[in-house]
Amino acid sequence: MKPLFVAAVEVQEFLRRAGESFCFIGGIALQRWGEPRFTRDVDLTLMCQLGSEARAVDRVLSEFRPRVEGARDFALKNRVILIQSSMDIPIDVVLGALPFEQRCVERASEFDFGPGLRLTTCSAEDLVILKAFAGRLRDWADVESVSMRQIRSLDWALVLEELKPLLELRETPENLDQLLKIKNRIEQADRAP
């Protein structure tokens, strides 16, 4: 197995033993739903109610080495635990508390990436939402990749319903415009003879 997947299995097994709710997002999910590309880290959302961050952070840091000095304080301030696997693969554990994040974890499902390699990833729709929300150049390429590969099955109504309020909170309506341009371009290409 590639070291990235070994790291993902390592953190997944720990979180399952701890009875936690989580799902992989980012590059691991992209391997499932879009065009695979090189990624150097593992990203996941771990559900953590507001006010219970210290317990979650301490539990994760008791099992995994931190990547930064003051990792506990950083995690409590930013709701992201920066750790590394036993093979030194970077792992970003986002502490999720928003209703969208809860629904994202609830919609997640297992995927077989190979022998002995079943990982729980977010849905294609949630990956598009997360990427469109982030809105970096690489994220838009990933949105296009997922949209092209999942063109006949992607639930755009769900994507738009979940994404609009997130973008309103962040005050980035231009991200919705960019997403709709990608959607329209891919749909037109799919209809072309």
Secondary structure, 3 states (H helix, E strand, C coil): CCHHHHHHHHHHHHHHHCCCCEEEEHHHHHHHHCCCCCCCCEEEEEECCCCCHHHHHHHHHHHCEECCCCHHHHHHHHCEEEEECCCCCEEEEEEECCHHHHHHHHHCEEEECCCCCEEEECCHHHHHHHHHHHCCHHHHHHHHHHHHHCCCCCCHHHHHHHHHHHHHHHCCHHHHHHHHHHHHHHHHHHHCC
